[in-house]
Amino acid sequence: MKIIALVFLSLIALSFANDAHKHFIKFMGDHSKSYNTDEEFFQRFAVFRDNLKKIDKLNAQGGAVFGVTQFTDLTDEEFKNQYLMTNMPPRPNITYWIPPNTGAAPTTWDWRTKGVTTPVKNQGQCGSCWAFSATENIESVYKIGGNSLVTLSPQQIVDCDKDCYGCGGGWPYKAFNYVAKAGGQDTDASYPYTARDGSCKFKTNTIGAKIKGYKQIPKNEQQIQSALTTTAPFSICVDASQWSNYRSGVMRSNQCGHGIDHCVQLVGYDATANPPYWIVRNSWGTSWGQQGHIYLEMFKDTCAMAEDVTTATL
């Protein structure tokens, strides 16, 4: 009986390995992956296979749906070092802006349908999400303020904001302070993104938008909900350590932690859904998640989404 059991388990393991290999080859084609040596190929395949097992365990918990993404050949540590923030400046005492009481907020809201957001961006292998989050908010605030919708340059903030650490990490509020003091933010066309740290090349003759400062929204999701609908898509910072293999559905509060390592844009919500969820725009391209977006369970501070919520002011 022991021999039969061992043979059966070996067949199961072989079947899993064959299936994993097929998925890996498809993954390489889907995401234009290539490896320089056989050793690297087999190393990445081993990581990919481990991630498939992790994905199965995550899906067994319910909530969000996980699957193969462009990050599935990376270990957790590699994903963190390449795509999340690893070096955050100290956060001083915060002064919160108290949003005016405008009555009951709408049950659903989506800024993407109102012509005030630019297309989903891709930060690449650089922890510059904080600069993208601030840039996306400035784009929206500037448009809502009666101006044209302009695609602005996160690379300017990465290179020129010396209070933060470029591809290492930073805070959106510091980016807002930098842009206000600098006199504006260049267009993306005039200062294109490189996904690496560089020297500051800010040019005042190619400014696409100007701001005066920023406001910090209280750590209260009801207030965030109300203010979101009357202000702009917000910059928020989150714990994205469990986002690498997210595909769809609502990420529940028990599926991620509260250690901030990534910044994104809060663009809307659906309070009528079960569970109600926030709509969050990411900066990992449209092939990730739901065309570049993730849904987070509302009123649970899911992934620390309520901890650092800011918006630029004109």
Backbone torsions as a table, in degrees:
resi	resn	phi	psi	omega
1	MET	NA	-38.3	179.5
2	LYS	-63.6	-39.1	-179.8
3	ILE	-64.9	-42.6	179.6
4	ILE	-62.4	-43.0	179.9
5	ALA	-63.1	-40.5	179.0
6	LEU	-65.7	-40.8	178.1
7	VAL	-62.7	-43.8	-179.4
8	PHE	-61.4	-45.9	178.8
9	LEU	-64.7	-36.5	178.3
10	SER	-65.3	-39.0	178.3
11	LEU	-65.8	-40.2	177.5
12	ILE	-62.7	-44.7	-179.8
13	ALA	-63.0	-40.8	179.2
14	LEU	-65.5	-41.4	178.4
15	SER	-62.7	-43.0	178.5
16	PHE	-62.9	-41.8	-179.9
17	ALA	-63.2	-42.2	179.3
18	ASN	-64.0	-44.8	178.7
19	ASP	-63.2	-42.9	-180.0
20	ALA	-62.1	-39.4	179.3
21	HIS	-63.7	-42.1	177.7
22	LYS	-62.4	-44.1	178.5
23	HIS	-63.0	-37.3	-177.7
24	PHE	-67.3	-43.5	178.4
25	ILE	-62.7	-41.3	177.1
26	LYS	-64.8	-42.1	177.8
27	PHE	-57.2	-43.8	180.0
28	MET	-61.9	-41.4	178.6
29	GLY	-69.0	-43.5	-177.7
30	ASP	-63.3	-34.1	-174.1
31	HIS	-114.8	17.0	176.1
32	SER	52.2	46.2	-179.9
33	LYS	-91.8	141.5	172.9
34	SER	-145.0	153.3	-177.2
35	TYR	-128.3	143.3	-169.3
36	ASN	-75.7	-28.6	-176.9
37	THR	-136.1	163.0	174.7
38	ASP	-61.1	-37.9	179.9
39	GLU	-60.7	-44.9	179.4
40	GLU	-65.2	-39.2	178.2
41	PHE	-58.1	-50.1	-176.7
42	PHE	-70.4	-31.3	175.7
43	GLN	-64.2	-47.0	179.9
44	ARG	-66.8	-35.6	177.5
45	PHE	-63.8	-40.2	179.1
46	ALA	-63.7	-42.3	177.4
47	VAL	-64.2	-44.4	179.5
48	PHE	-58.4	-44.7	-179.6
49	ARG	-63.9	-40.2	176.4
50	ASP	-62.9	-39.5	-179.8
51	ASN	-68.1	-32.9	175.8
52	LEU	-61.6	-40.0	177.7
53	LYS	-64.6	-41.7	178.8
54	LYS	-64.3	-39.9	178.9
55	ILE	-61.3	-42.6	178.5
56	ASP	-61.2	-40.6	179.6
57	LYS	-66.5	-41.0	179.3
58	LEU	-64.4	-41.9	-179.4
59	ASN	-68.0	-26.7	178.5
60	ALA	-69.9	-17.3	-179.2
61	GLN	-81.6	-15.8	-174.3
62	GLY	83.4	-176.9	-177.8
63	GLY	83.8	-133.3	-178.8
64	ALA	-63.1	155.3	177.4
65	VAL	-100.4	127.9	179.5
66	PHE	-110.8	153.3	-179.6
67	GLY	-168.6	-168.2	-178.8
68	VAL	-71.7	130.5	175.2
69	THR	-131.1	-176.3	178.4
70	GLN	-65.8	-10.5	-177.1
71	PHE	-101.7	4.4	-169.5
72	THR	-74.6	-7.1	173.8
73	ASP	-98.8	14.0	-179.8
74	LEU	-111.3	143.7	170.4
75	THR	-72.8	165.2	177.6
76	ASP	-57.2	-40.6	-178.6
77	GLU	-67.7	-40.9	178.1
78	GLU	-64.9	-42.3	178.3
79	PHE	-60.0	-45.8	179.3
80	LYS	-60.3	-48.0	-175.0
81	ASN	-69.5	-28.6	-175.0
82	GLN	-95.0	-28.0	-171.2
83	TYR	-126.5	-11.7	179.4
84	LEU	-111.9	172.3	-179.0
85	MET	-84.0	131.2	-177.1
86	THR	-113.0	-6.0	-174.5
87	ASN	-146.5	93.1	-175.4
88	MET	-97.3	130.7	173.9
89	PRO	-63.4	155.8	177.2
90	PRO	-59.1	146.6	179.8
91	ARG	-102.7	119.8	-179.8
92	PRO	-77.7	-179.1	174.3
93	ASN	-59.9	142.2	-172.8
94	ILE	-107.1	135.7	171.3
95	THR	-105.2	118.5	-175.3
96	TYR	-90.5	143.2	170.4
97	TRP	-87.7	126.4	179.4
98	ILE	-91.4	111.2	-178.6
99	PRO	-63.1	144.1	177.4
100	PRO	-65.2	149.6	178.7
101	ASN	-79.5	109.3	-177.8
102	THR	-108.1	16.4	-179.1
103	GLY	87.8	-168.7	-177.4
104	ALA	-64.3	132.6	178.0
105	ALA	-74.0	152.9	174.7
106	PRO	-56.3	153.5	-178.9
107	THR	-74.5	-23.9	174.9
108	THR	-136.3	153.2	178.1
109	TRP	-157.6	140.6	179.3
110	ASP	-151.0	103.9	-179.8
111	TRP	-64.7	-21.8	-178.6
112	ARG	-64.2	-24.8	-178.8
113	THR	-86.7	0.8	-172.9
114	LYS	-111.2	10.1	173.9
115	GLY	70.8	27.2	-176.9
116	VAL	-119.0	9.3	178.5
117	THR	-122.3	143.8	175.8
118	THR	-84.2	168.0	177.9
119	PRO	-61.2	156.6	178.3
120	VAL	-58.0	135.9	-178.4
121	LYS	-103.8	174.7	178.4
122	ASN	-135.6	113.9	-177.4
123	GLN	-77.7	-14.7	-178.4
124	GLY	65.7	-159.9	-176.7
125	GLN	-84.4	71.0	-177.8
126	CYS	-158.1	130.4	-179.1
127	GLY	-80.4	49.7	-176.0
128	SER	-95.9	16.7	-177.2
129	CYS	-54.1	-35.8	-179.7
130	TRP	-60.6	-38.0	178.1
131	ALA	-72.1	-37.2	176.6
132	PHE	-66.1	-44.4	-178.8
133	SER	-60.1	-45.8	178.2
134	ALA	-65.3	-43.9	-179.4
135	THR	-60.5	-44.6	-178.7
136	GLU	-64.8	-37.4	176.0
137	ASN	-66.0	-44.6	179.3
138	ILE	-61.0	-42.3	177.8
139	GLU	-55.7	-46.6	-177.7
140	SER	-69.5	-46.3	-179.9
141	VAL	-59.9	-42.0	-179.6
142	TYR	-63.8	-41.3	177.7
143	LYS	-66.2	-46.5	-179.8
144	ILE	-61.7	-28.0	179.3
145	GLY	-76.5	4.6	175.2
146	GLY	101.2	12.9	-179.4
147	ASN	-106.8	175.6	176.3
148	SER	-70.5	152.9	174.6
149	LEU	-80.6	113.2	-175.3
150	VAL	-117.1	135.3	174.0
151	THR	-82.0	116.5	-173.2
152	LEU	-98.5	174.4	-171.0
153	SER	-102.0	103.4	172.0
154	PRO	-67.6	-25.2	-179.5
155	GLN	-62.9	-34.2	176.5
156	GLN	-58.3	-44.4	-179.9
157	ILE	-66.7	-42.9	178.7
158	VAL	-56.9	-45.1	-175.1
159	ASP	-80.4	-34.0	-165.4
160	CYS	-105.4	-21.7	-179.4
161	ASP	-81.8	99.3	-174.9
162	LYS	-82.6	-2.0	174.2
163	ASP	-83.3	-7.8	179.5
164	CYS	-123.6	-173.4	-169.1
165	TYR	-119.3	29.2	174.8
166	GLY	56.6	-121.5	179.9
167	CYS	-69.8	-9.3	178.3
168	GLY	-82.1	-29.2	179.3
169	GLY	141.6	171.7	179.9
170	GLY	175.1	-178.7	178.4
171	TRP	-113.6	138.1	176.5
172	PRO	-57.0	-36.3	-178.3
173	TYR	-62.4	-34.5	176.5
174	LYS	-68.0	-36.0	176.4
175	ALA	-63.6	-42.0	177.2
176	PHE	-61.3	-44.5	178.7
177	ASN	-60.3	-42.5	179.6
178	TYR	-61.8	-49.7	-177.2
179	VAL	-60.6	-41.3	179.4
180	ALA	-62.6	-45.2	-179.0
181	LYS	-70.5	-33.2	-178.4
182	ALA	-72.7	-19.1	-178.6
183	GLY	95.8	6.0	175.9
184	GLY	144.1	-179.2	-178.7
185	GLN	-125.7	130.4	178.6
186	ASP	-65.0	159.7	172.6
187	THR	-72.9	156.3	177.9
188	ASP	-65.0	-33.4	179.4
189	ALA	-64.4	-35.3	-178.4
190	SER	-86.2	-20.7	-178.8
191	TYR	-138.5	76.0	-171.5
192	PRO	-69.4	158.1	-177.0
193	TYR	-80.2	139.8	-179.2
194	THR	-120.3	-10.7	-178.3
195	ALA	63.0	29.5	174.2
196	ARG	-154.7	161.2	177.7
197	ASP	-70.6	142.5	178.8
198	GLY	-148.3	178.2	177.2
199	SER	-79.1	151.4	-175.1
200	CYS	-71.1	126.6	-179.4
201	LYS	-125.4	30.5	-178.1
202	PHE	-60.8	133.6	-178.9
203	LYS	-124.4	121.1	-176.2
204	THR	-70.1	-16.7	-179.4
205	ASN	-86.8	-0.3	177.9
206	THR	-123.6	25.5	179.3
207	ILE	-64.6	134.3	178.4
208	GLY	-103.1	-21.4	-179.6
209	ALA	-159.9	152.7	176.2
210	LYS	-127.6	148.0	174.8
211	ILE	-135.2	166.2	178.7
212	LYS	-103.9	-25.6	-177.2
213	GLY	175.5	-146.1	-178.6
214	TYR	-153.1	165.8	174.0
215	LYS	-127.8	144.9	178.4
216	GLN	-104.7	125.0	-178.3
217	ILE	-87.4	138.6	-179.3
218	PRO	-59.3	158.4	179.4
219	LYS	-80.4	61.3	-177.7
220	ASN	-139.9	114.1	-171.9
221	GLU	-67.9	-28.3	174.9
222	GLN	-65.5	-42.6	177.2
223	GLN	-68.5	-37.8	176.6
224	ILE	-61.4	-43.8	179.7
225	GLN	-59.6	-48.2	-178.3
226	SER	-66.2	-45.5	-177.9
227	ALA	-67.6	-34.3	-179.4
228	LEU	-57.6	-42.1	-174.9
229	THR	-73.4	-22.0	-176.2
230	THR	-108.6	-3.3	-174.2
231	THR	-117.5	-76.7	-175.6
232	ALA	-176.9	167.4	168.3
233	PRO	-63.1	127.3	-171.5
234	PHE	-89.2	156.7	165.3
235	SER	-85.5	128.4	175.9
236	ILE	-132.7	153.6	176.0
237	CYS	-117.6	142.6	-167.3
238	VAL	-140.6	173.3	167.9
239	ASP	-96.9	106.3	-177.5
240	ALA	-107.5	19.1	-175.4
241	SER	-63.7	-22.1	179.9
242	GLN	-107.0	16.6	-175.4
243	TRP	-91.2	-9.1	-168.2
244	SER	-58.3	-35.9	-177.0
245	ASN	-111.4	20.6	176.2
246	TYR	-68.2	136.5	177.9
247	ARG	-119.7	-44.2	-176.7
248	SER	-166.0	179.4	177.9
249	GLY	80.7	-174.8	-175.0
250	VAL	-100.3	119.6	175.3
251	MET	-71.9	121.2	-178.3
252	ARG	-84.7	162.1	-175.7
253	SER	-63.5	-27.2	-179.1
254	ASN	-86.6	4.9	-177.9
255	GLN	-101.2	0.3	177.0
256	CYS	-152.2	167.9	-174.9
257	GLY	-99.6	-157.2	-176.1
258	HIS	-132.9	26.3	175.5
259	GLY	-97.3	103.5	-172.9
260	ILE	-63.5	126.4	179.7
261	ASP	-145.2	11.1	-175.2
262	HIS	-160.2	148.3	177.9
263	CYS	-128.0	143.4	-170.9
264	VAL	-145.0	-167.7	179.3
265	GLN	-123.2	126.8	176.8
266	LEU	-87.4	114.1	-172.7
267	VAL	-110.9	-10.8	-179.9
268	GLY	173.7	-167.0	-179.2
269	TYR	-165.3	166.3	171.2
270	ASP	-136.5	100.3	-178.9
271	ALA	-82.9	-3.8	178.6
272	THR	-91.3	-12.9	-177.6
273	ALA	-74.9	166.0	177.8
274	ASN	-125.3	101.1	0.8
275	PRO	-81.1	159.3	174.3
276	PRO	-63.0	148.8	-175.3
277	TYR	-143.3	153.2	170.2
278	TRP	-87.2	147.1	173.9
279	ILE	-103.0	119.3	-174.2
280	VAL	-121.0	126.1	177.2
281	ARG	-89.9	127.2	-179.0
282	ASN	-101.7	179.3	179.6
283	SER	-128.1	44.6	176.7
284	TRP	-116.1	24.3	179.3
285	GLY	84.1	168.8	-175.8
286	THR	-82.9	-11.7	179.3
287	SER	-77.4	-15.8	179.5
288	TRP	-90.5	143.8	173.5
289	GLY	60.8	-141.9	-179.5
290	GLN	-97.7	83.0	-175.4
291	GLN	52.9	40.9	177.0
292	GLY	92.8	7.0	-177.1
293	HIS	-122.2	160.4	175.0
294	ILE	-134.5	147.8	176.1
295	TYR	-104.6	131.1	179.1
296	LEU	-118.4	134.5	-179.9
297	GLU	-56.2	131.2	-178.6
298	MET	-79.4	156.2	171.8
299	PHE	62.6	23.5	177.9
300	LYS	-128.7	6.3	-173.9
301	ASP	50.3	43.3	-177.1
302	THR	-60.1	128.5	-179.7
303	CYS	57.2	26.9	178.4
304	ALA	65.0	28.4	-173.4
305	MET	-65.3	-19.2	-178.1
306	ALA	-95.7	-0.2	-170.8
307	GLU	-77.9	-33.0	-177.8
308	ASP	-142.5	93.2	-175.9
309	VAL	-120.1	119.5	-175.9
310	THR	-136.3	162.5	174.5
311	THR	-149.9	143.4	177.6
312	ALA	-71.1	157.0	175.9
313	THR	-123.2	144.5	-179.1
314	LEU	-92.8	NA	NA
